[in-house]
Amino acid sequence: MEMALVSILLFMMLFGIFEYCRLLYVIHVVNNSARDTARFAVVHTNGGTMSGEPIAISASDLDAIVRTGQLGPLFVGSGFAGMELNIEDLAVEIFAVDPAGLSQSPPVIQAIPNKAWDSASFGQKIAVRVSGNYRPVLPTLLFMNSTIPIQITALSSSEAN
């Protein structure tokens, strides 16, 4: 009888630890994917530079890099490594960052109105923002919310000519 009562609490705690670790892993994977894409974007504001890359890099190409780590047949990032199945309402934004927002306290990462990411000048920040809702496997058993919002923003300075 004592074992039955203790094992229920033990398994709930164990599943809670597993779920929390899974959440941290998904956040880590999304963070790496956003950083890889931001690094790729700041180098490719003037288009593809390596053989096999398209002459012009579009926002949809960067979206594919965030999700899969691939630009056509080339592997240029880590992607989500299958973890996108755990994120609902996945949205990817790529934009040139307004320097006025960065000078505020606390800094605000916002897009420059009517300016595309690939028109960022040298040293100007380009942001990749990935947002969505993480879906736990056993939310009701662990008394968790059915979704947990995730928003990752990665910034890099443009290397445009």
NUPATOR-148200 format. One line per field, with one value per residue (C-alpha): residue number from 1; y, x, z. Coordinates in steps of 0.25 Angstrom, whole numbers, plus 2048, in hexadecimal, padded with zeros to 3 digits. Example, Ala and Ser with C-alpha at 12.3 -4.5 7.8 and 13.67 -1.06 7.14 Angstrom:
pos: 1; 2
c2: 7EE; 7FC
c1: 831; 837
c3: 81F; 81D
//
This chain:
pos: 1; 2; 3; 4; 5; 6; 7; 8; 9; 10; 11; 12; 13; 14; 15; 16; 17; 18; 19; 20; 21; 22; 23; 24; 25; 26; 27; 28; 29; 30; 31; 32; 33; 34; 35; 36; 37; 38; 39; 40; 41; 42; 43; 44; 45; 46; 47; 48; 49; 50; 51; 52; 53; 54; 55; 56; 57; 58; 59; 60; 61; 62; 63; 64; 65; 66; 67; 68; 69; 70; 71; 72; 73; 74; 75; 76; 77; 78; 79; 80; 81; 82; 83; 84; 85; 86; 87; 88; 89; 90; 91; 92; 93; 94; 95; 96; 97; 98; 99; 100; 101; 102; 103; 104; 105; 106; 107; 108; 109; 110; 111; 112; 113; 114; 115; 116; 117; 118; 119; 120; 121; 122; 123; 124; 125; 126; 127; 128; 129; 130; 131; 132; 133; 134; 135; 136; 137; 138; 139; 140; 141; 142; 143; 144; 145; 146; 147; 148; 149; 150; 151; 152; 153; 154; 155; 156; 157; 158; 159; 160; 161
c2: 800; 80A; 806; 809; 817; 81A; 815; 81E; 82A; 825; 823; 830; 837; 82F; 832; 841; 840; 83A; 844; 850; 84A; 848; 857; 85C; 853; 859; 867; 864; 85E; 86A; 874; 86D; 86D; 87C; 87F; 877; 87E; 88C; 889; 884; 890; 89B; 895; 893; 8A1; 8A2; 894; 886; 886; 877; 86D; 867; 873; 87B; 889; 890; 88B; 88D; 88D; 880; 87A; 87F; 879; 86C; 86D; 86F; 863; 859; 85F; 85D; 867; 85E; 852; 85A; 858; 866; 865; 85B; 85D; 858; 849; 844; 84C; 855; 84A; 84F; 85D; 862; 86F; 870; 87E; 883; 892; 898; 8A7; 8B2; 8B8; 8C6; 8CC; 8D6; 8CA; 8C4; 8D2; 8D1; 8CC; 8C0; 8BE; 8BB; 8B2; 8B7; 8B8; 8C4; 8C7; 8C5; 8C0; 8B1; 8A9; 8A8; 8B8; 8B9; 8C1; 8BC; 8BB; 8BC; 8B1; 8A7; 89E; 891; 88F; 881; 880; 875; 86D; 861; 855; 84C; 83D; 83B; 849; 844; 83A; 844; 84F; 858; 861; 85A; 863; 86C; 878; 878; 885; 885; 891; 890; 89D; 89E; 8AA; 8AB; 8A9; 8AF; 8B7
c1: 800; 80B; 813; 806; 805; 813; 815; 80A; 811; 81E; 819; 813; 81F; 828; 81E; 81F; 82E; 82E; 823; 82B; 838; 831; 82C; 83A; 83F; 835; 839; 847; 845; 83C; 847; 852; 849; 846; 855; 85A; 850; 853; 862; 85F; 856; 860; 86B; 861; 85A; 85F; 85B; 862; 871; 874; 872; 864; 85E; 853; 857; 84D; 84A; 83B; 834; 82D; 83B; 83F; 832; 836; 844; 83D; 834; 83D; 84B; 84C; 84D; 849; 853; 85D; 85D; 860; 85A; 854; 845; 83B; 840; 832; 82E; 824; 81A; 819; 816; 809; 806; 815; 818; 826; 829; 836; 837; 841; 841; 83E; 84A; 840; 83A; 847; 84B; 83F; 840; 83D; 840; 835; 837; 82E; 82E; 831; 824; 825; 833; 836; 841; 84A; 84B; 852; 85F; 86C; 86C; 85D; 856; 84D; 844; 83E; 832; 82C; 81F; 815; 80E; 815; 80C; 80F; 80C; 805; 800; 7F4; 7FB; 806; 7FC; 802; 7FD; 7F9; 803; 80F; 812; 821; 827; 836; 83C; 84A; 852; 85E; 865; 865; 871; 86C; 875
c3: 800; 804; 7F7; 7EE; 7F5; 7F4; 7E6; 7E1; 7E6; 7E1; 7D3; 7D2; 7D7; 7CD; 7C1; 7C5; 7C5; 7B7; 7B2; 7B7; 7B1; 7A4; 7A4; 7A7; 79B; 792; 796; 794; 786; 782; 787; 77F; 773; 774; 777; 76B; 762; 767; 764; 756; 753; 757; 74E; 742; 742; 733; 72F; 72F; 72F; 72F; 723; 723; 72A; 723; 71E; 727; 735; 738; 746; 742; 740; 74E; 754; 74E; 754; 762; 760; 759; 759; 74A; 73F; 733; 734; 73D; 74C; 751; 760; 76A; 767; 771; 771; 771; 77D; 775; 777; 786; 782; 77E; 776; 772; 76C; 767; 765; 75F; 75F; 760; 76E; 771; 778; 780; 787; 78B; 792; 79B; 7A9; 7A9; 79A; 791; 785; 77A; 76B; 763; 75B; 74C; 74D; 749; 750; 744; 743; 751; 74F; 755; 765; 765; 76D; 766; 76F; 76D; 777; 778; 780; 783; 78E; 794; 796; 7A2; 7A1; 7AE; 7B2; 7BA; 7C2; 7C6; 7C9; 7BE; 7B3; 7A6; 79F; 7A3; 79B; 795; 78E; 78A; 784; 77E; 77A; 771; 76B; 75C; 754; 747; 73E
//
